[in-house]
Amino acid sequence: MQLGFVVVRGRSMEPTYVDGDVVLVAWGASPRVGRCHVVRLPDGDDGPRPLAIKRVTRRERLAGGASGWWVERDNPREGVDSWLVGALGDEAMRGRVVSPNSPVMMQILRHCRTCVSTFRRGRFAR
C-alpha cells in the first residue's frame, strides 16, 4: 500500500470535501463501508471520467455473482454515483481516503513536522 495526496475537484462530496482540498489516499487499501474512496467510475457519454472521491455505502452483488461496491456522493445535487452508474467492481476501487484525524495521518504530520524542524536547524547533510 502506498500513500499519496489528491487534490479534490468538483462539488459532489461537499460538505465533507470542497474543491481544492488536499486529501491523503492509501492506494490499494481495501474498501470499507462508510469511508470515502478514490474510485474509477464507468465511462460517460463524453468518454472516460476522471478519478473521483465517493463514499462506500454498502457491498452489492453484481451480475454473475461477483461482489461490488455501492458508492454515493455527499452532495445529492452534484456529480455521479452508483444511483446513476450502478455498483462498482473491486477493480474500480483505487484507494481509501485517510481522514485528517486518523492515526496514519497523524503519524505522517508528526514526521513532516520533524523533517521541517530538523531542516530549519540545519541538521540535514549538505
C-alpha atoms as one frame of an Amber mdcrd trajectory, in Angstrom:
protein
   0.000   0.000   0.000   1.336   3.422  -0.967   0.286   6.809   0.331  -0.265
   9.833  -1.863  -2.013  13.169  -1.949  -5.008  14.019  -4.148  -6.498  17.451
  -4.831 -10.299  17.450  -4.676 -12.010  18.816  -7.801 -15.751  19.438  -8.014
 -18.608  19.702  -5.558 -20.007  16.159  -5.321 -18.538  15.487  -1.864 -19.490
  18.784  -0.210 -19.638  19.492   2.673 -17.142  16.739   3.583 -14.586  17.798
   0.966 -14.648  21.000  -1.050 -12.969  21.909  -4.323  -9.268  22.477  -3.652
  -8.995  20.311  -0.519  -5.955  18.044  -0.391  -6.558  14.553   0.995  -4.217
  11.700   1.807  -5.027   8.451  -0.017  -3.904   4.929   0.881  -3.657   3.488
  -2.660  -4.748  -0.133  -2.880  -6.374  -0.152   0.568  -9.418  -2.391   0.911
 -12.809  -0.686   0.687 -14.680  -0.070   3.930 -18.358   0.771   4.216 -18.819
   4.316   5.490 -15.409   5.529   4.315 -14.533   7.689   1.315 -12.556   6.138
  -1.517 -10.953   7.191  -4.762 -12.836   5.325  -7.488 -12.829   4.953 -11.259
 -16.411   5.477 -12.426 -17.535   3.881 -15.719 -17.053   5.940 -18.878 -19.734
   8.520 -19.599 -21.229   9.673 -22.891 -18.257  12.028 -23.310 -15.639   9.320
 -22.667 -13.584   8.387 -19.604 -14.392  10.108 -16.337 -11.595  11.326 -14.047
 -10.916   9.550 -10.772 -13.487  10.577  -8.173 -13.932  10.517  -4.417 -17.118
   8.783  -3.257 -18.431   7.290  -0.007 -18.847   3.495   0.108 -22.331   2.787
   1.469 -22.709  -0.986   1.051 -21.461  -4.225  -0.502 -23.533  -5.282  -3.501
 -23.981  -8.404  -5.658 -23.099  -7.860  -9.315 -24.287  -9.836 -12.334 -22.690
 -13.272 -12.394 -22.453 -13.476  -8.609 -19.415 -11.213  -8.210 -19.338  -8.647
  -5.421 -19.277  -4.911  -5.956 -19.453  -1.677  -4.026 -22.271   0.866  -3.905
 -20.767   4.376  -3.757 -22.541   7.671  -3.209 -21.807  11.381  -3.300 -22.353
  13.513  -0.188 -23.905  16.333  -2.241 -27.036  14.970  -3.980 -27.175  17.945
  -6.378 -23.721  17.404  -7.938 -21.778  14.610  -9.599 -22.199  10.943 -10.472
 -22.527   7.929  -8.172 -23.950   4.385  -8.067 -27.502   5.723  -8.349 -26.550
   6.658 -11.923 -23.969   4.011 -12.894 -24.650   1.055 -10.567 -22.317  -0.757
  -8.191 -18.576  -0.748  -8.896 -16.343  -3.807  -9.076 -13.227  -4.243  -6.952
 -11.048  -3.067  -9.860 -12.726   0.366  -9.736 -11.779   0.899  -6.081  -8.378
   2.617  -6.238  -7.665   3.814  -2.705  -9.122   4.826   0.643  -9.106   8.455
   1.763  -7.278   8.722   5.075  -9.062  11.276   7.223  -7.002  14.026   8.870
  -7.704  12.687  12.371  -6.689   9.099  11.631  -3.615   7.552  13.285  -1.864
   7.219   9.911  -2.382  10.884   9.046  -1.221  11.993  12.479   1.949   9.901
  12.099   2.700  11.489   8.734   2.078  15.004  10.035   4.368  14.379  13.019
   7.067  13.063  10.666   6.699  16.088   8.361   6.964  18.486  11.309  10.125
  16.702  12.462  11.661  16.924   8.979  10.854  20.632   8.632  12.112  21.376
  12.129  15.362  19.468  11.513  15.853  21.204   8.158  15.350  24.644   9.720
  18.022  23.879  12.332  20.456  22.944   9.554  20.836  19.311  10.558  20.488
  17.897   7.042  23.761  16.825   5.441  24.736  19.008   2.519
